[in-house]
Amino acid sequence: MSRRVFDPKLPLAPQLSPVEALNAHSAWSLYARPAQLPPQGGWRVWVFLGGRGAGKTRAGAEWVRAQVKAGKRRIALIGAGQADVREVMVEGASGLLNVGMAAETPRFEPSRRRLVWPCGAVAHCFSGEDPEGLRGPQFDAAWADEFAAWRHPQATLDTLRMGLRLGADPRLMITTTPRPIPALKRLLAGPGVVTTRAATAENADNLAPGFIEAMTAAYGASRLARQELEGALIEDPEGALWTREMVDAALGLPGFEPERVVVAVDPPASATGDECGIIVAGAEGRGRAARFAVLADRSLSARPEGWALAVAAAFEVHDADRVIAEANQGGEMVRAVLQAACPGLPVRLVHASRGKRARAEPAAALYAAGRVRHAVRSPALEDQMCGFGAPDFTGSPDRVDALVWALAALTDAGAEPRVRVL
């Protein structure tokens, strides 16, 4: 029997027999690809690793729906943040409110962060930013989405698994684009864990025409493409200056109030919309007692007027002291563009006299010493850090360059007074 391609715009009933129309799970099994269906056997955790747009969300929503039909009544939904749970897992095009038959659709109660099914099953929404939010409740099923992008993946997973203690067969499904974070690697190596994988191209019929071709042309066989499009778990490459363990350690460091804050800019080499690295960082203390915090990654692809406005906005939002801008590309024109966006913006131009790796090594050493905290998870920055320096690293390390300039400025200019331009 040939497998039909799912089209969310077409009703299911005309394409199915009356029996199939009454059995929504059976209908999904006709459309789903093998990687989207639960593996056989007595597993406790199913991890579906997939590229962007590979059908992970649909698989997760259908699995939850099948669990409800099988009698599960206490379910946990966990995303990178509460907004992700609502906008992707619940209300998204492939979310729980948009799969299955109307008679089975749950009622969403956003004020209580829960869904309630007609049969009485309840799913509560939780965030990977708040492990303690899962302390106390108990469940017989859970769906965790984009696990590799969670702020506290290991702590949240540990707390969640301790709450999966209801019923005869509590199970967890995890859908994520893989990133080689320690928590994911430990999970995949654990007992009772099964894995399915799917590449973005396998779901091409449900994606915009030409999307796969455009992504392949842009990223080819790069590490980014293998991770984000093929759903492959890429280990930290040999020679990279940062590792995932170093980044995870930075995310786990305690917070502090910075005494000085800078916005560092690595301007693009052209004015045609290439990516501009914009990193906000702060520091407390002096000399070897100083500690640092990466507060935000505001990098973007834009023309000069666009990234200049983004720099000015970051300066204001984070109450920064000055802007640090690399002048190798554009020189005084960089200052002029920035001050045109925000007259009076205090800009300090810096010039690269050494190679990128040599400049980055002191910054990596600060991470190795446990002196740099990441206030937020920034996947694009982290991926660039953990590939930079490896022999197969390709592309421009714009975010890393901005990070290096920020930490260098905070280290070298530790005695600068905190002065704002009015």
N, C-alpha and C positions, 0 to 999 in steps of 0.2 A: 504493500500500500504506500503510495507516495505521500510524503509529508507536506501539508499545506503551509504556506507562509502566512503568518499572522498579520493582519492589517487592522489596527485599532479603529479605523474609520468605518469598517464594515460590521454589520450586526452578525452575531454568531448563529442565531437560530436558522436562517435560510440555508446555511451551508452544512447543517448538522441534522442527523435524524432526530425524531422526537425524544428518543432515549438519551442521546448525547446532549441535547439541549437541556434536559433536566439534570444532567450530571456535569456540572461546570468543570470539575477537576478532570474528568475524562476528556472534555473538550480541550482543555489546556494541554493535556498529554498528546493530543493529535498535532498541535501546532508547535509545541516546544521542541527545541533541539535537545539532544541527549545531555549536554552539559547543564541545561536549565532544569533538569528533573532530578529529584532526590536519588542518590545512589542506593542500591540494595544493601541490606545487612543491618547489623545492630550498632551503628555509629551513634555517637553522642553529639558530635560537632561536624557540620558540613560547611566547608569553605569553598565558595564559588569565586575563583579568581578570573577576572575578565577585563578586557580592554574597555576604553570609553565607548559607551553605546553598544556594548555586547549583549545587552538584555539582562543585566544583573538585577535591576530593580523589578522588572516584571517577574523574574524567577522568584525573588524574595516575596513579593506580594502574593503570588499564586501559592507559594509554599505555606504562608500564613493562612490563607483562605482554606487550603486543604487541611491544615491543623485544626481549624475551627470546625470544619465538617466532620473531622475524625473525633471530635469531642473535647479538644483542648479549650480551656476556659479562662486561663490567666496567662496573658502574653506580654512580653516586653518588646518594645521597639526602641532601638538605640541608634542614633546617628551622630555625626561629628558635632552637631549642635542642635538645639531645639528647632531652629529654623529649618535645618536640613531634614529633620524628621517630618515636619509638617509639609514642606514644599516638595519633597521628593518621595518619601515613603508613604505619606498619607494622601496628599492632594495632587501629586505629580501625575503626568500622563499615564504612567504605568503603576501608580500608587494604589493603595488599598481601596480608595473610593472609586477607582476607575477600572476595576477588573471584576469579572464575574457577572452574575445576573442581578438585576435590580432588587429582587426580593431578598438577596443575601447581603446587600450593601450595608456596612456598618454606619452608625451615626457618629459623626465627629463632634466632640465637645472640647473645643480649643481651650476654654478657660480651665478645664480640669485635665487637659493634656491626655485625653484618652479617646478611644473608639469603643463603641458598644454595638455588638451585633444583635439582630433580632432574637437569636437563640440564647442570649445572655452572656456570651463571651465578651471579655473586656481586654483591650490592649492599652497599656500605659506607655507614654512617651518619655524617653530619657536621653541624656546627652553624654557623649564621650568626654566632655569638658568637666563633668561632675561625677566622679566615681562614688562619692558618698550618697548621691541621690538614689542609688540602687541598694543601699543598705537598709534592710528591713523587709521590703516586699519579696514575695516568692512567686514563682511562675512554673508552668508546665511546658512552655515554649518561648523562644525568643528569636527575633530577627535583628541582626546587627549589620548596618550598612556603612560602607567606606571605612572599615576598621583601620586601615593604614593611614587615614587622615585624622584620627582622633587625637585630641590633645594629650590624654592620659590613657593610651591603649592598654597597657598591662594592668594598671590599677583598676580601670573600669571593667575589663574582662574578668579579672579575679573576683571582683564583687558580684558581677552578674552571674558567674558560674556557681557561686555559693548560694544564689537565690533560685537556681533551677532545681528545685527539690519537691515539686508537686507531681502527683500522678505516678503511673507505672513506667513511663518512658519519656521523661523531659528531654527536649532536644533544642539545639541552637543552630541556626543557619547564619553564616557570615558571608556577605557579598562585598567584594572590594576590588578595586584596581590595586594590584600589588605594588608595594614599595618595600625594600629590604630592611624594615625596621626590626629591631630585636624581638619585639612582642609577637609579630607575625611569624618570624622564623621559629621561635620557641613553640608557638601554637601548632604550626604545621608538623613539627617533629613529635608532638605529644600523642599519647594513646587515645584511641577512640575517635580520631579525626580523619575524615575523608575529604578529598579535594576533587573538584571538577574545574576545567579551564575552558575559556572561550575567547577568541580574538574578535576585535571589532568587525573585521571583514565578514565574519560568519553571520552578522546581522545586517548586512548591507541592504537587504530588501526593505528594511524599516528605517533606513537613514536617508538623509537628503541626497539626491543624485549628485554624483561626483565627489562626495565627501571622502570616500576611501582613497580615490585617486589623488585628491588634493593633499591629504595627509601623507600619503606615501611619497609624493613628490617633494614635500617639504621636509620630511624627517627620515625617509629612506630606511636603512637598517640600523639607525642610531640606537643607543641605549634607551633614549626617551621613547622611540617608536616601539621597541621591544617591550617596554614596560607599559606604556599608556595605550598602545593599540593592540599588541599581541597578548597582553595580560601575563607576561613572563616576569618571574621574580628574579631580578638582577642583583647579584651580590655586590658588595662594595668592591670596586675595581682596585687592583694592585697599583700602588703609587699615588692614590688620592690622598690629599692632605687631611681631609676629614673623614670620619666613619660615622655610621648610623648610631653607634654607641655613644660617641661624643655628642652628637646632636640631641639624642634622647636625654643624656645627662644634663645638657644645657637647659632643656625644657623642664627638668625636675628641680632646678635650683630655686631657692626661696627668693621672693621678690624683695625689692628695696626701692626707695625713692631716689632717682638720679639727681646728682648735684649739677650736672651739666649735660646738655643734650645737643646733638648735631644731626643734621640731615646731610648725608653724603650722596653725591650724584656722580654716576659714570655716564657721561653723555654719549649718545650713539654716534657712530662714525659718519652717518649721513643724515640728511634732513628729510628722508622719505618715509619716516615712520618706524625705523628700527627700534628695538627695545632699549629703553633707558633704565639703568639700574638706579633705584632710589631706596636707600636704607636709612631708617631712623634708629639711632643708638644713643645710649646714655651711660654715664659713669658715676661712681661714688668713690671717694677716697683718692689717695695719691700714691705714686710709686708702686712698690710691690704689694701694698695693701689695697690697691684699687681693684674694684670689680666693675664689670661692664654688663649692659643689658641691650639686646637687640629688641627694639620696641615695635617695629613694623617694617614690612617690605612693601613699598608703594611703587615698585617698578611697573612700567607699562610701555606699550608700543604707541608712540605718538610723534607728531611733528614737533619741532622745537617749542612752539607756543603752547602745545598741549602738555609736554613734560615739564615745562617751566611752571605752569599753573599747578601741576601736581606737586612739585617741590614746594612752592609757596604755601599750598594747602597743608602739606605735612609739617612745614615750619610752624604754622599757626596752631594746628591741632595739638601738636606735641610740645608747644611752648619752648621751641628750640632756641639755642644761643646763636648759632651761625650755620651757614651752609658751606659744606666742603665739596668743591667741584674739581674734577680732573680737567686740566687745561691742555692736555696733549692733543685733544680733538677740538680745535676751534679757538683755543687761547682766550683772549679778552672777549671774543664774541660770546662765549659761554656766560660770562658775567653780565654782558649786556642783555642777553636773552632773559636771564633770571631776573634782573632788576627791572626789565620792561614789564614782566608779569607782576612784580611786587616792588615798587620803588622803595629804595632804602634797605632792601634785603641785605643783611651782612653776609657777603660771599668771600670765602677764602679760596683762591685757586692753588691747586697743588700739581706738581709735575712729576711724572714717572721717570725715574732715572735708572731703575732696575727692571728686570723681567717680572712678569706677573707672578710666577711661582715664588721667586725670591721675596717679593713684596708681601705675599700671602703667608709665608712661613711664620712670621711673628704672631699673626692673628691666630693661626692654627695652634701655636704653642699656648696661647692664652686659653683656648678651649681645652687643650690637654691638661692644663693646670686647674681646670674647674673654675675659671674666673669670668666666664661669659655665660650669661643667662639668656634664654630665649623667652620672651614674655608671651609670645603666641606661636602657634605652629604655622610655618610658612613652607608648604610643600615644594614650591618651585625653587625657592632659595636653598632649601635643604638638599634637594636633588642635585642642584648645581654644585653645592659645596662638596657633596660626597662623590662627585665625579671629577672635580677639578684636580688636575695634576696627574691623572691617569693617562697612559699612552694613547688610549682610544678616545679621550675627551675631545669633543668637537663643538663648534659654535663659540660664541663670544661669552665669556664669564662675566656678564655685565653686573649681575646681582652680587657675585663674589667680589668683584672689583670695588663696588660701592661699599660692601661690608668691610673690606680691608681698609679703605680710606677712612671710614668712620672710626674704626678701632684705633688706627694710627693717630688720627687727630685727637681722640680722647686720651690717648697715652702720652703723646708729645706735648699737648697743650693743656696738661692737667692743671696748670696754675692760672689759666685764663679766667678773668672775672666773668660772672654771669651778667651780661649787659644786653639789654634789648633796645632795638631801634624803634622809636615811636613814630 
